[in-house]
Amino acid sequence: MKKTELVHLHALLVLCSERLVDRGIVDRSYFEPYTELGVTPVSFRARRDHHEAAVLLLAALLAAAVSDEYEPPADVEAVRTDSDSTSKRAS
């Protein structure tokens, strides 16, 4: 993957992480290990391998946050997303 593609993926993963925080699924501190790396999608002068490390860590954190084993905070309500909750088309 080229560096520009990696930076684009990095930016998309950051948007996903912000969405999880905004929805209250995880606290901002959950992504502290990623933040401590000091590499963001706008760190254009950062080396490719630094972006790769940030992407891999952020992807792992996101995967863990949305996995079945992750326990959300007690005040977060589950959102139903299965096909039964959507209206069905008339045949």
N, CA, C and O atoms as a printed pandas DataFrame, in Angstrom:
     atom_number atom_name residue_name chain_id  residue_number  x_coord  y_coord  z_coord
0              1         N          MET        A               1    0.850   -1.168    0.000
1              2        CA          MET        A               1    0.000    0.000    0.000
2              3         C          MET        A               1    0.901    1.239    0.000
3              4         O          MET        A               1    1.870    1.316    0.755
4              5         N          LYS        A               2    0.569    2.187   -0.846
5              6        CA          LYS        A               2    1.339    3.432   -0.907
6              7         C          LYS        A               2    1.068    4.279    0.327
7              8         O          LYS        A               2    0.061    4.102    1.012
8              9         N          LYS        A               3    1.983    5.201    0.597
9             10        CA          LYS        A               3    1.839    6.043    1.782
10            11         C          LYS        A               3    0.558    6.871    1.717
11            12         O          LYS        A               3   -0.130    7.019    2.727
12            13         N          THR        A               4    0.232    7.408    0.551
13            14        CA          THR        A               4   -0.980    8.228    0.445
14            15         C          THR        A               4   -2.230    7.399    0.742
15            16         O          THR        A               4   -3.169    7.888    1.371
16            17         N          GLU        A               5   -2.239    6.141    0.289
17            18        CA          GLU        A               5   -3.373    5.263    0.576
18            19         C          GLU        A               5   -3.442    4.941    2.066
19            20         O          GLU        A               5   -4.523    4.878    2.652
20            21         N          LEU        A               6   -2.277    4.740    2.664
21            22        CA          LEU        A               6   -2.208    4.445    4.092
22            23         C          LEU        A               6   -2.703    5.634    4.917
23            24         O          LEU        A               6   -3.420    5.456    5.902
24            25         N          VAL        A               7   -2.319    6.839    4.513
25            26        CA          VAL        A               7   -2.768    8.047    5.211
26            27         C          VAL        A               7   -4.286    8.202    5.064
27            28         O          VAL        A               7   -4.963    8.611    6.007
28            29         N          HIS        A               8   -4.815    7.878    3.892
29            30        CA          HIS        A               8   -6.261    7.952    3.682
30            31         C          HIS        A               8   -6.979    6.954    4.585
31            32         O          HIS        A               8   -7.979    7.298    5.216
32            33         N          LEU        A               9   -6.482    5.731    4.651
33            34        CA          LEU        A               9   -7.058    4.730    5.545
34            35         C          LEU        A               9   -6.967    5.189    6.995
35            36         O          LEU        A               9   -7.902    4.998    7.773
36            37         N          HIS        A              10   -5.842    5.792    7.352
37            38        CA          HIS        A              10   -5.634    6.326    8.700
38            39         C          HIS        A              10   -6.727    7.344    9.024
39            40         O          HIS        A              10   -7.312    7.312   10.107
40            41         N          ALA        A              11   -6.998    8.240    8.088
41            42        CA          ALA        A              11   -8.031    9.264    8.294
42            43         C          ALA        A              11   -9.412    8.631    8.467
43            44         O          ALA        A              11  -10.193    9.071    9.311
44            45         N          LEU        A              12   -9.716    7.609    7.679
45            46        CA          LEU        A              12  -11.013    6.937    7.796
46            47         C          LEU        A              12  -11.162    6.239    9.147
47            48         O          LEU        A              12  -12.238    6.263    9.745
48            49         N          LEU        A              13  -10.089    5.621    9.624
49            50        CA          LEU        A              13  -10.142    4.957   10.928
50            51         C          LEU        A              13  -10.322    5.967   12.057
51            52         O          LEU        A              13  -11.012    5.694   13.039
52            53         N          VAL        A              14   -9.703    7.127   11.914
53            54        CA          VAL        A              14   -9.886    8.177   12.923
54            55         C          VAL        A              14  -11.345    8.629   12.943
55            56         O          VAL        A              14  -11.906    8.855   14.015
56            57         N          LEU        A              15  -11.959    8.762   11.777
57            58        CA          LEU        A              15  -13.383    9.121   11.724
58            59         C          LEU        A              15  -14.238    8.061   12.414
59            60         O          LEU        A              15  -15.186    8.390   13.127
60            61         N          CYS        A              16  -13.907    6.801   12.203
61            62        CA          CYS        A              16  -14.638    5.713   12.880
62            63         C          CYS        A              16  -14.473    5.802   14.389
63            64         O          CYS        A              16  -15.432    5.615   15.137
64            65         N          SER        A              17  -13.258    6.087   14.833
65            66        CA          SER        A              17  -13.022    6.182   16.282
66            67         C          SER        A              17  -13.792    7.357   16.876
67            68         O          SER        A              17  -14.335    7.251   17.975
68            69         N          GLU        A              18  -13.841    8.471   16.158
69            70        CA          GLU        A              18  -14.599    9.628   16.634
70            71         C          GLU        A              18  -16.091    9.309   16.709
71            72         O          GLU        A              18  -16.780    9.773   17.617
72            73         N          ARG        A              19  -16.586    8.527   15.767
73            74        CA          ARG        A              19  -17.993    8.133   15.765
74            75         C          ARG        A              19  -18.306    7.277   16.990
75            76         O          ARG        A              19  -19.350    7.454   17.618
76            77         N          LEU        A              20  -17.408    6.347   17.333
77            78        CA          LEU        A              20  -17.626    5.509   18.519
78            79         C          LEU        A              20  -17.646    6.347   19.793
79            80         O          LEU        A              20  -18.433    6.085   20.703
80            81         N          VAL        A              21  -16.785    7.346   19.853
81            82        CA          VAL        A              21  -16.753    8.229   21.022
82            83         C          VAL        A              21  -18.028    9.069   21.068
83            84         O          VAL        A              21  -18.642    9.205   22.126
84            85         N          ASP        A              22  -18.426    9.630   19.930
85            86        CA          ASP        A              22  -19.635   10.460   19.871
86            87         C          ASP        A              22  -20.888    9.686   20.275
87            88         O          ASP        A              22  -21.790   10.244   20.900
88            89         N          ARG        A              23  -20.944    8.419   19.925
89            90        CA          ARG        A              23  -22.108    7.588   20.259
90            91         C          ARG        A              23  -22.045    7.037   21.680
91            92         O          ARG        A              23  -22.984    6.387   22.139
92            93         N          GLY        A              24  -20.945    7.295   22.370
93            94        CA          GLY        A              24  -20.820    6.835   23.743
94            95         C          GLY        A              24  -20.481    5.363   23.883
95            96         O          GLY        A              24  -20.618    4.796   24.967
96            97         N          ILE        A              25  -20.044    4.743   22.811
97            98        CA          ILE        A              25  -19.694    3.324   22.858
98            99         C          ILE        A              25  -18.397    3.129   23.622
99           100         O          ILE        A              25  -18.251    2.170   24.380
100          101         N          VAL        A              26  -17.461    4.035   23.421
101          102        CA          VAL        A              26  -16.209    4.027   24.181
102          103         C          VAL        A              26  -15.912    5.442   24.637
103          104         O          VAL        A              26  -16.422    6.410   24.073
104          105         N          ASP        A              27  -15.096    5.552   25.644
105          106        CA          ASP        A              27  -14.634    6.843   26.134
106          107         C          ASP        A              27  -13.403    7.251   25.322
107          108         O          ASP        A              27  -12.686    6.396   24.801
108          109         N          ARG        A              28  -13.165    8.543   25.219
109          110        CA          ARG        A              28  -12.007    9.024   24.467
110          111         C          ARG        A              28  -10.702    8.422   24.996
111          112         O          ARG        A              28   -9.762    8.203   24.231
112          113         N          SER        A              29  -10.648    8.159   26.289
113          114        CA          SER        A              29   -9.436    7.593   26.880
114          115         C          SER        A              29   -9.153    6.180   26.371
115          116         O          SER        A              29   -8.026    5.699   26.489
116          117         N          TYR        A              30  -10.152    5.515   25.812
117          118        CA          TYR        A              30   -9.969    4.175   25.250
118          119         C          TYR        A              30   -8.907    4.188   24.148
119          120         O          TYR        A              30   -8.182    3.210   23.965
120          121         N          PHE        A              31   -8.821    5.298   23.418
121          122        CA          PHE        A              31   -7.875    5.411   22.309
122          123         C          PHE        A              31   -6.549    6.042   22.731
123          124         O          PHE        A              31   -5.761    6.453   21.880
124          125         N          GLU        A              32   -6.300    6.121   24.033
125          126        CA          GLU        A              32   -5.061    6.712   24.548
126          127         C          GLU        A              32   -3.798    6.041   23.990
127          128         O          GLU        A              32   -2.847    6.749   23.660
128          129         N          PRO        A              33   -3.746    4.703   23.870
129          130        CA          PRO        A              33   -2.538    4.091   23.292
130          131         C          PRO        A              33   -2.243    4.609   21.880
131          132         O          PRO        A              33   -1.082    4.803   21.517
132          133         N          TYR        A              34   -3.294    4.831   21.089
133          134        CA          TYR        A              34   -3.113    5.391   19.746
134          135         C          TYR        A              34   -2.634    6.837   19.832
135          136         O          TYR        A              34   -1.714    7.231   19.115
136          137         N          THR        A              35   -3.246    7.621   20.698
137          138        CA          THR        A              35   -2.891    9.033   20.847
138          139         C          THR        A              35   -1.435    9.191   21.266
139          140         O          THR        A              35   -0.752   10.113   20.820
140          141         N          GLU        A              36   -0.959    8.287   22.125
141          142        CA          GLU        A              36    0.417    8.359   22.611
142          143         C          GLU        A              36    1.445    8.159   21.507
143          144         O          GLU        A              36    2.599    8.557   21.664
144          145         N          LEU        A              37    1.049    7.550   20.390
145          146        CA          LEU        A              37    1.984    7.381   19.274
146          147         C          LEU        A              37    2.383    8.730   18.677
147          148         O          LEU        A              37    3.499    8.890   18.182
148          149         N          GLY        A              38    1.469    9.694   18.725
149          150        CA          GLY        A              38    1.770   11.025   18.212
150          151         C          GLY        A              38    1.731   11.140   16.698
151          152         O          GLY        A              38    2.233   12.114   16.136
152          153         N          VAL        A              39    1.142   10.158   16.034
153          154        CA          VAL        A              39    1.027   10.183   14.574
154          155         C          VAL        A              39   -0.451   10.271   14.232
155          156         O          VAL        A              39   -1.240    9.414   14.628
156          157         N          THR        A              40   -0.819   11.309   13.496
157          158        CA          THR        A              40   -2.200   11.496   13.068
158          159         C          THR        A              40   -2.244   11.481   11.544
159          160         O          THR        A              40   -1.194   11.524   10.903
160          161         N          PRO        A              41   -3.426   11.421   10.955
161          162        CA          PRO        A              41   -3.508   11.439    9.492
162          163         C          PRO        A              41   -2.904   12.698    8.863
163          164         O          PRO        A              41   -2.514   12.676    7.696
164          165         N          VAL        A              42   -2.826   13.778    9.614
165          166        CA          VAL        A              42   -2.249   15.010    9.065
166          167         C          VAL        A              42   -0.759   15.142    9.375
167          168         O          VAL        A              42   -0.168   16.195    9.136
168          169         N          SER        A              43   -0.158   14.098    9.897
169          170        CA          SER        A              43    1.293   14.087   10.129
170          171         C          SER        A              43    1.974   13.660    8.827
171          172         O          SER        A              43    2.520   12.561    8.726
172          173         N          PHE        A              44    1.929   14.546    7.841
173          174        CA          PHE        A              44    2.411   14.202    6.503
174          175         C          PHE        A              44    3.905   13.901    6.452
175          176         O          PHE        A              44    4.355   13.157    5.581
176          177         N          ARG        A              45    4.661   14.459    7.358
177          178        CA          ARG        A              45    6.102   14.216    7.357
178          179         C          ARG        A              45    6.493   12.968    8.142
179          180         O          ARG        A              45    7.661   12.579    8.164
180          181         N          ALA        A              46    5.518   12.352    8.779
181          182        CA          ALA        A              46    5.801   11.112    9.510
182          183         C          ALA        A              46    6.136   10.014    8.503
183          184         O          ALA        A              46    5.605    9.978    7.394
184          185         N          ARG        A              47    7.023    9.130    8.917
185          186        CA          ARG        A              47    7.427    8.044    8.032
186          187         C          ARG        A              47    6.265    7.085    7.808
187          188         O          ARG        A              47    5.350    6.980    8.624
188          189         N          ARG        A              48    6.331    6.396    6.686
189          190        CA          ARG        A              48    5.287    5.447    6.320
190          191         C          ARG        A              48    5.109    4.388    7.400
191          192         O          ARG        A              48    3.978    4.040    7.738
192          193         N          ASP        A              49    6.205    3.873    7.948
193          194        CA          ASP        A              49    6.092    2.824    8.962
194          195         C          ASP        A              49    5.444    3.331   10.249
195          196         O          ASP        A              49    4.836    2.553   10.983
196          197         N          HIS        A              50    5.570    4.633   10.528
197          198        CA          HIS        A              50    4.888    5.202   11.696
198          199         C          HIS        A              50    3.376    5.256   11.456
199          200         O          HIS        A              50    2.586    4.967   12.354
200          201         N          HIS        A              51    2.986    5.630   10.236
201          202        CA          HIS        A              51    1.561    5.625    9.891
202          203         C          HIS        A              51    1.020    4.197    9.933
203          204         O          HIS        A              51   -0.094    3.960   10.399
204          205         N          GLU        A              52    1.813    3.257    9.446
205          206        CA          GLU        A              52    1.374    1.861    9.447
206          207         C          GLU        A              52    1.151    1.363   10.875
207          208         O          GLU        A              52    0.161    0.686   11.152
208          209         N          ALA        A              53    2.065    1.694   11.772
209          210        CA          ALA        A              53    1.915    1.293   13.173
210          211         C          ALA        A              53    0.659    1.914   13.781
211          212         O          ALA        A              53   -0.068    1.252   14.523
212          213         N          ALA        A              54    0.406    3.185   13.467
213          214        CA          ALA        A              54   -0.782    3.869   13.988
214          215         C          ALA        A              54   -2.059    3.233   13.441
215          216         O          ALA        A              54   -3.025    3.042   14.180
216          217         N          VAL        A              55   -2.065    2.910   12.159
217          218        CA          VAL        A              55   -3.235    2.287   11.534
218          219         C          VAL        A              55   -3.503    0.914   12.145
219          220         O          VAL        A              55   -4.648    0.586   12.455
220          221         N          LEU        A              56   -2.465    0.120   12.317
221          222        CA          LEU        A              56   -2.647   -1.219   12.880
222          223         C          LEU        A              56   -3.170   -1.156   14.313
223          224         O          LEU        A              56   -4.056   -1.924   14.688
224          225         N          LEU        A              57   -2.624   -0.245   15.108
225          226        CA          LEU        A              57   -3.079   -0.104   16.488
226          227         C          LEU        A              57   -4.521    0.398   16.535
227          228         O          LEU        A              57   -5.345   -0.135   17.278
228          229         N          LEU        A              58   -4.818    1.413   15.747
229          230        CA          LEU        A              58   -6.173    1.971   15.736
230          231         C          LEU        A              58   -7.184    0.939   15.240
231          232         O          LEU        A              58   -8.284    0.839   15.784
232          233         N          ALA        A              59   -6.821    0.178   14.217
233          234        CA          ALA        A              59   -7.712   -0.868   13.711
234          235         C          ALA        A              59   -7.963   -1.930   14.780
235          236         O          ALA        A              59   -9.089   -2.406   14.929
236          237         N          ALA        A              60   -6.932   -2.299   15.515
237          238        CA          ALA        A              60   -7.091   -3.294   16.583
238          239         C          ALA        A              60   -7.993   -2.760   17.696
239          240         O          ALA        A              60   -8.841   -3.488   18.213
240          241         N          LEU        A              61   -7.812   -1.497   18.061
241          242        CA          LEU        A              61   -8.658   -0.893   19.092
242          243         C          LEU        A              61  -10.116   -0.818   18.635
243          244         O          LEU        A              61  -11.030   -1.102   19.409
244          245         N          LEU        A              62  -10.324   -0.438   17.385
245          246        CA          LEU        A              62  -11.688   -0.361   16.856
246          247         C          LEU        A              62  -12.336   -1.742   16.812
247          248         O          LEU        A              62  -13.503   -1.896   17.171
248          249         N          ALA        A              63  -11.584   -2.734   16.374
249          250        CA          ALA        A              63  -12.120   -4.097   16.306
250          251         C          ALA        A              63  -12.508   -4.594   17.695
251          252         O          ALA        A              63  -13.556   -5.216   17.869
252          253         N          ALA        A              64  -11.668   -4.318   18.673
253          254        CA          ALA        A              64  -11.966   -4.745   20.041
254          255         C          ALA        A              64  -13.191   -4.015   20.586
255          256         O          ALA        A              64  -13.992   -4.601   21.315
256          257         N          ALA        A              65  -13.335   -2.745   20.236
257          258        CA          ALA        A              65  -14.457   -1.948   20.748
258          259         C          ALA        A              65  -15.798   -2.435   20.216
259          260         O          ALA        A              65  -16.808   -2.340   20.914
260          261         N          VAL        A              66  -15.824   -2.948   19.009
261          262        CA          VAL        A              66  -17.091   -3.385   18.422
262          263         C          VAL        A              66  -17.283   -4.898   18.483
263          264         O          VAL        A              66  -18.277   -5.417   17.974
264          265         N          SER        A              67  -16.349   -5.603   19.096
265          266        CA          SER        A              67  -16.480   -7.060   19.201
266          267         C          SER        A              67  -17.537   -7.423   20.240
267          268         O          SER        A              67  -17.937   -6.588   21.052
268          269         N          ASP        A              68  -17.970   -8.642   20.204
269          270        CA          ASP        A              68  -18.991   -9.126   21.140
270          271         C          ASP        A              68  -18.481   -9.187   22.567
271          272         O          ASP        A              68  -19.276   -9.123   23.504
272          273         N          GLU        A              69  -17.167   -9.311   22.756
273          274        CA          GLU        A              69  -16.608   -9.427   24.095
274          275         C          GLU        A              69  -16.468   -8.084   24.806
275          276         O          GLU        A              69  -16.332   -8.048   26.029
276          277         N          TYR        A              70  -16.500   -6.975   24.057
277          278        CA          TYR        A              70  -16.321   -5.659   24.663
278          279         C          TYR        A              70  -17.544   -5.302   25.493
279          280         O          TYR        A              70  -18.676   -5.448   25.032
280          281         N          GLU        A              71  -17.321   -4.842   26.700
281          282        CA          GLU        A              71  -18.406   -4.415   27.584
282          283         C          GLU        A              71  -18.540   -2.896   27.517
283          284         O          GLU        A              71  -17.651   -2.191   27.992
284          285         N          PRO        A              72  -19.627   -2.368   26.940
285          286        CA          PRO        A              72  -19.808   -0.919   26.873
286          287         C          PRO        A              72  -20.116   -0.351   28.250
287          288         O          PRO        A              72  -20.477   -1.093   29.164
288          289         N          PRO        A              73  -19.974    0.960   28.401
289          290        CA          PRO        A              73  -20.356    1.587   29.669
290          291         C          PRO        A              73  -21.817    1.276   29.983
291          292         O          PRO        A              73  -22.621    1.079   29.073
292          293         N          ALA        A              74  -22.153    1.232   31.247
293          294        CA          ALA        A              74  -23.492    0.839   31.682
294          295         C          ALA        A              74  -24.596    1.770   31.176
295          296         O          ALA        A              74  -25.736    1.334   31.020
296          297         N          ASP        A              75  -24.280    3.038   30.919
297          298        CA          ASP        A              75  -25.314    3.991   30.520
298          299         C          ASP        A              75  -25.555    4.036   29.011
299          300         O          ASP        A              75  -26.309    4.889   28.541
300          301         N          VAL        A              76  -24.936    3.143   28.246
301          302        CA          VAL        A              76  -25.113    3.121   26.793
302          303         C          VAL        A              76  -26.178    2.096   26.442
303          304         O          VAL        A              76  -26.104    0.941   26.862
304          305         N          GLU        A              77  -27.172    2.525   25.668
305          306        CA          GLU        A              77  -28.227    1.616   25.239
306          307         C          GLU        A              77  -27.826    0.956   23.929
307          308         O          GLU        A              77  -27.186    1.578   23.081
308          309         N          ALA        A              78  -28.201   -0.291   23.773
309          310        CA          ALA        A              78  -27.913   -1.008   22.534
310          311         C          ALA        A              78  -28.818   -0.478   21.428
311          312         O          ALA        A              78  -29.978   -0.143   21.668
312          313         N          VAL        A              79  -28.287   -0.405   20.239
313          314        CA          VAL        A              79  -29.049    0.034   19.081
314          315         C          VAL        A              79  -29.368   -1.200   18.251
315          316         O          VAL        A              79  -28.465   -1.948   17.874
316          317         N          ARG        A              80  -30.633   -1.412   17.967
317          318        CA          ARG        A              80  -31.031   -2.584   17.194
318          319         C          ARG        A              80  -30.774   -2.314   15.724
319          320         O          ARG        A              80  -31.241   -1.317   15.173
320          321         N          THR        A              81  -30.024   -3.212   15.089
321          322        CA          THR        A              81  -29.684   -3.012   13.682
322          323         C          THR        A              81  -30.020   -4.216   12.828
323          324         O          THR        A              81  -29.664   -4.238   11.649
324          325         N          ASP        A              82  -30.690   -5.221   13.372
325          326        CA          ASP        A              82  -30.977   -6.410   12.576
326          327         C          ASP        A              82  -32.102   -6.138   11.583
327          328         O          ASP        A              82  -32.775   -5.110   11.653
328          329         N          SER        A              83  -32.291   -7.060   10.671
329          330        CA          SER        A              83  -33.269   -6.859    9.602
330          331         C          SER        A              83  -34.708   -6.852   10.107
331          332         O          SER        A              83  -35.587   -6.326    9.425
332          333         N          ASP        A              84  -34.975   -7.421   11.288
333          334        CA          ASP        A              84  -36.333   -7.429   11.828
334          335         C          ASP        A              84  -36.817   -6.044   12.222
335          336         O          ASP        A              84  -38.022   -5.801   12.280
336          337         N          SER        A              85  -35.888   -5.135   12.494
337          338        CA          SER        A              85  -36.296   -3.813   12.949
338          339         C          SER        A              85  -36.585   -2.854   11.803
339          340         O          SER        A              85  -37.056   -1.739   12.028
340          341         N          THR        A              86  -36.305   -3.279   10.579
341          342        CA          THR        A              86  -36.570   -2.409    9.435
342          343         C          THR        A              86  -37.896   -2.792    8.806
343          344         O          THR        A              86  -38.343   -3.933    8.917
344          345         N          SER        A              87  -38.505   -1.848    8.160
345          346        CA          SER        A              87  -39.780   -2.156    7.514
346          347         C          SER        A              87  -39.531   -3.012    6.279
347          348         O          SER        A              87  -38.542   -2.831    5.570
348          349         N          LYS        A              88  -40.434   -3.934    6.039
349          350        CA          LYS        A              88  -40.285   -4.843    4.902
350          351         C          LYS        A              88  -41.094   -4.314    3.735
351          352         O          LYS        A              88  -42.158   -3.716    3.903
352          353         N          ARG        A              89  -40.550   -4.555    2.531
353          354        CA          ARG        A              89  -41.245   -4.120    1.325
354          355         C          ARG        A              89  -42.464   -4.997    1.060
355          356         O          ARG        A              89  -42.461   -6.198    1.329
356          357         N          ALA        A              90  -43.474   -4.382    0.541
357          358        CA          ALA        A              90  -44.669   -5.146    0.159
358          359         C          ALA        A              90  -44.357   -5.954   -1.087
359          360         O          ALA        A              90  -43.693   -5.468   -2.003
360          361         N          SER        A              91  -44.834   -7.179   -1.119
361          362        CA          SER        A              91  -44.555   -8.052   -2.269
362          363         C          SER        A              91  -45.510   -7.780   -3.400
363          364         O          SER        A              91  -45.424   -8.420   -4.448
